[in-house]
Amino acid sequence: MKRDDLMIAGSGLDEVRGKSRVPALLDMALSISGLLLALFMLGHLIFVSSILLGEQAMYMVTKLFEGYFLFGRAYPWLVAMVVFAVICLFFVHAALALRKFPASYRQFRVMRVHAAVLGHADTRLWLVQVYTGFAMFFLGSAHLFGMLVDPDEIGPYASADRVWGGAWAVDLLLLLAVAAHLGIGLYRLAVKWGWLEGRDAAVSRKWLKRAGLAITLVFLSLGLLSLAAYMKIGYEHRERAGERYRPATTQPAPDAPGPRIS
């Protein structure tokens, strides 16, 4: 019996009478949802890191997403709608990924022993995805639901007050999990579907792994710098926590009350 036949027989696939396309379709749905979430996270990072260009830049980006420049008025519920769509996609992706997670501690132990015996780098990367995905399910849910419930609490001062007030711990852990999950996930997607494979798959895989690591490091660096910027603003604004940022062009006179602008 050939080696491939032995592997198939050992997995029990030789006893399967009919072939189902459902697993393949679910895998494709997992890949598509993961890619969409990765693109969202990259866009979200650009939005969040606008604080590095100054409070005015972050304010302008916030108002852009709230439709101010299109409707002449800010509608935070537009942000809530986008967040709701992301939450739905997030839970769909999580549900599809659970198919591949160990269903019991015994399975988890077998998986770890199997990975240790093989010593396979990509298997270890998959384990990291399992750990970070599990962490993201809880940390990401808390972060997204906060944005869904209070979409008007996004702005240079509002976000900085939230981070300084204690949210930095959750944001830091979420950043670490997302950065690792994103870089590894994009690498595994490229390998799984044969993207940018080239003539030599081994060489291509090496460069794809480096690209995934570079994405992780850039994402992590930008995220940490942004988190530090929000912490700095929050510290400086701690005596006026709750006050909203007003751009210089709309600053009211010192003795004139003005509308709150997040």
N, C-alpha and C positions, 0 to 999 in steps of 0.2 A: 504493500500500500504506500502511495506517495505521501510526502510530508504534509502537503496541503490537505489531502484526504484525511490524514490522521488528526489534523487540527480541527477540521469540520466535524469529524466523528466525536472528538473529545468535547466539543461544545454542545453536542446534541442537535446541531443543525441538520445532520443527515436524516433525522427522524421527522423533520418538518415536512408535511405533505404538500402544503400549498404555500405560495409566496404572497406576502402582504406588503402593500406599498405604504401602509400607515406609518411604520417607523421612519421610513425615509422622508415622508412628508412632514412628520413631526420634527425631524432633524433639520429640515430646510426651514421650517417655521422658527425653530430655535435660533438658527443662524441669522435669519432676516431680522428677528426681533432684537437679537444681540447687536447686530450692526447698526440698527436704528438707534438703539440706546447709546451705543458708542459715539455716534455722530452727535446725539443730543448732549452727551457729557462734554465733548470737545467744544461745542457751541456754548454750553453753560460755563465752561472754564473761561472762555473768552469774555463772556458777559461779566462774570465775577471778577476777573483780573483787570477789568477796566478801572478799578479803584487805584491801580498802580499808576495810572495817568492823571490821577487827581479826583477829588470829590465831584467836581463839575462833570468830568467825563462819565463817571458812574451814574450820576443823576440823569444825564442825557440818554444813556443807554436804557436806564429804567423807564424813562418816559417814552422812549421809542417802542418798547414792548407793551406799554400800557396804551398805545395808540394815540398819544398826544399829538404827534406831528401829522397824523392822518385825519383825526377827528377834531383837533383843536381843544381837546379835553382828555384828561387821563382817565382810563377805565381799568382799574386793577383787576376786575373780573376777567379781562382778556388773559391775563397771566394765569389766573386760576383755571381757565379752560385748558390752556396748554399743559399746566401741571396735572390736571385730571387725566388728559390723554396719555401723558407720560406714566402716570400711576397705573393706568390700565395696561399699557405695554409692559411695564415693569413686572406686574403680577403674572401676565401671560408668559413672559420670559422665565420667571421663577418657576412657574408650574411646569413648563416644558423641561427645564433643567433638572427638576426633582426626579424625573424619570431615570436620570443617570447617577443620582446620589445613592449611597448605600442606605437601605431601608432599616437596618438594625445595627447595633454595636458589633455583632458578630461579623456582618458583612464589611463594616468599616475596618475591623481588625484584619480580616483577610485581605482587604484591599491594600492596607498599609504594608503588610508582610509581602504581598505580591510586588508592590512597587519597590520595596527594599531589596528583594531578591533580584529583580530585573536590573535595577540600577539605571533605568531608562530616564533620560533627562526630560523628555516630553511627558512622561507619566508623572514625574514630580511637578511639572508645571500644571498639569491637570489637577493635582491635589491642591496646589495653591489656589487654583480657580474655585475648587470646592469650598475651601476655608473662607476665601474672600467673598464668595457668593453668599455663603451662609451669614457672614457679618453684614453684608450690604442689605440683606433682606430686612434686618431689624433697623440698622442705622439709616438706610436709605428711606425706609417707610416713614420714620420719625421726621426726617428732613423734608420729604415731599409733602406729608400731611400738614406740616407747619406752614409751608408755602401755600397750600390749598386753602387752609382756613384763614390765614392772614396775608393775602397777596399785597395789601397796602402797606405791610411792614417791611418793604424792600426799598432800600435807599442808602445813601452814604452814611447817614447818622443812624437810621433805624437798623440797618444790618450790623453796623459796628457796635451799637448798644446790645444787640442780641448776642453777638460773638463775645464781647467783653463780659456780658452777664452770665456766662457759663456754657454757652453753646459751642465754644471753641473745642471742648473735649470731644464732643460727638462729631464735629466737623473735621477734626484732625484724624480721628479713627476712620471716618468715612472716606476722607481723602486718600489715606494709605491703602484702604481696601479697593477703592475705585481705580487708583493708579495702577496697581498690580493686576487687577482683573481686566482692565482695559487693554494694557499692553499684551498680556498673555492671550486674551480673547481674540484680538486682531491677528496675532501670529497664528493661532490655531485655526482661525477661519481661513486664512490664506493657504495654510497647508492642507486643510481638509478639502477645500474646493479647487485646489490646484492653481490658485492665483499667483502670477509672477513666478511660475515654476522654472521656466527657462530650460536649457538643454540638460543641465546637470542639477537634478533635484537636491542632491546633498549640499551643493554650493548655495543654491537658492535658499534652502532651509536655513543655512547658517546666516545669510544676510537678512532673511526675514526675522530671525530671532534677534539679531542686532537692532533691526528697525523697531521691533516690539519693545526692546529694552530702552531704546532712545525715546520712544513715545511715553513710556512709563516715567522716565527721568525728567523729561520736559514737563509732563503733566504734574508731576510731584513738585518740581521746582516752582512752577508758576503758582500752583495751589498754595504752597507754603509761604511764598512771598505775599500772596494776596491775603492769606489768613493773618500774617504778621501786620500787614497794613491795616486791616480791620481792627486788630487788637490795639494798634497804636492810636487810631482815631477814637476807638471806644474808650481807651484810657484818658485821652485828652478831653473827651466829651462826657466823662462820667458824672460830673457835677450838673450837667444839663441833660441827663438821660431822659428820653421821651420827646425832646425837641427835634423837629424835623429840619432837614437841610433846605435852605433857600438859596438859589443861585444869585450871584451878585446883581444880575440884571433885574431881579424882582424883589430885592431887599426893600422892605418898607422903612419909613422914617423911624428913628429910635423911639419916638413917642406914639407911633401909629400902629395899632394892632393889625396884623395881617393874617391871611388864611394859612392854615397848616398845609405844608407841601411835603409829602414823604420823599 
